[in-house]
Amino acid sequence: MNRIERFLIKFFISATVIFIIWIFVGIYYQNLVLFVSKPFLILIGYERYLPALRLGNAYLGNFNLVPFLALVVSIDADLRDRIKLLLFGFFIMLFTHSLDLIAHFPAYFQQSELAILIVYSLPILNVGFPFFLWILWFLNIQSSEV
C-alpha cells in the first residue's frame, strides 16, 4: 500500500469517527460560536434578538471541522506540527463561523450589502478551507524537504 492509499484510508476512517462524535458534540461548538459572537452582536445593536436564537441540534453539514480534524489526524507529521495546524485552523474557523453568524443580522434586518456578501460567500469559502490549509501545510513540508 502506497502513501496516498494509507492517507486516504486514514482520512475516511477518521472522518467517519469524527462525524459520529460531531453529532453529539457539535452543539457545544455552536454554543462557542454564539458565545464569541454575542459581544459583537450586542455592540452593533442586536441584543434584543439574542433570546430568539435557538441553535437546536448541531448543523451537521454547516461546519467544516469534521474534514479539518480528519485531515489533521491523517497527515504524516509529528505531534507538535499537528497541534500547531489544529490550533491555527480551529481559531480561523471559529472566527469565520462567528463572522458568518454576526453578518446574518445586518444582512437580514438592514439588507446590508457587505453583510449579504459575507453571508453568501463565507460558507462557500469555509467548505474548502480545511483542504486549502492542508495543501498549504503539505507544500510547506515539501519545500522544507528540498
Secondary structure, DSSP 4 states (H G I P E B T S, - for coil): --HHHHHHHHHHHHHHHHHHHHHHHHHHHHHHHHHHHHHHHHHTT-GGGGGG----S--TTT-THHHHHHHHHHS---HHHHHHHHHHHHHHHHHHHHHHHHHHHHHHHS--HHHHHHHHHHHHHHHHHHHHHHHHHHHHHHHHH-
